[in-house]
Amino acid sequence: MLIIEVNDTESIDRVLKNYKRKLDRAGIVKELRERKHYTKPSVKKRINYLKAEYRQRTFGV
C-alpha cells in the first residue's frame, strides 16, 4: 500500500506526479502485468537467456 503525504500548499498535479513515481518504483504495475498471464518457468528462463545473449552481442559486456 502506497502512502502519499499531501501538504496544503502542494497542487494536485504535483501530488499525482509523486504518486505515479512511487507506483513505478514499487513495481506494482509491472507485477500486475506479469501476473495477468501465467508464464512457465522454462519460458521465463529462455526469455532471460535471449535477453542476456542480446546484451552481450549488442553492448559487448
Summary of the structure (lengths in Angstrom):
residues: 61
radius of gyration: 18.4
end to end distance: 37.4
largest distance: 51.8
contacts: 96
relative contact order: 0.08
helix: 70%
strand: 0%
